Amino acid sequence: MNAGEMRRIATLMPNARAAISSRGSHMSMSDDKQWYFRELIGFLKQRA
């Protein structure tokens, strides 16, 4: 799935946000751990 489609889908889901890493691939949590956890923690803090 391309980045544009991922962004479009995120607009259709309540409280969703598309976060697309420029260095990650299919497994951003492994490919770019610092970016992944920074995005994840930021997202969770916004929803708390």
C-alpha positions as CSV (number, residue, x, y, z in Angstrom):
1,M,0.0,0.0,0.0
2,N,1.4,3.4,-0.9
3,A,1.7,6.3,1.5
4,G,-1.1,8.3,-0.1
5,E,-3.5,5.5,0.4
6,M,-2.5,5.0,4.0
7,R,-3.1,8.7,4.7
8,R,-6.5,8.5,3.0
9,I,-7.5,5.6,5.1
10,A,-6.5,7.3,8.2
11,T,-8.8,10.2,7.4
12,L,-11.7,7.7,7.4
13,M,-11.1,6.4,10.9
14,P,-12.0,8.4,14.0
15,N,-8.9,9.5,16.0
16,A,-6.6,7.9,13.5
17,R,-3.3,9.4,12.4
18,A,-1.0,8.2,9.6
19,A,2.7,8.2,10.5
20,I,4.9,7.2,7.7
21,S,8.7,6.8,8.3
22,S,11.0,7.8,5.5
23,R,13.6,5.3,6.8
24,G,11.3,2.4,7.7
25,S,9.7,-0.2,5.5
26,H,7.2,-2.8,6.3
27,M,8.4,-3.2,9.9
28,S,9.1,0.4,11.1
29,M,9.3,-0.9,14.7
30,S,12.4,-2.8,13.7
31,D,13.8,-0.6,10.9
32,D,13.7,2.7,12.8
33,K,13.0,2.0,16.5
34,Q,13.5,5.6,17.7
35,W,11.1,7.1,15.3
36,Y,8.5,4.3,15.8
37,F,8.4,4.7,19.6
38,R,8.5,8.5,19.5
39,E,5.4,8.4,17.2
40,L,3.7,5.8,19.2
41,I,4.2,7.5,22.6
42,G,3.2,10.8,21.1
43,F,0.0,9.3,19.7
44,L,-0.9,7.6,23.1
45,K,-0.2,10.8,25.0
46,Q,-2.7,12.7,22.8
47,R,-5.4,10.2,23.4
48,A,-4.9,10.0,27.2
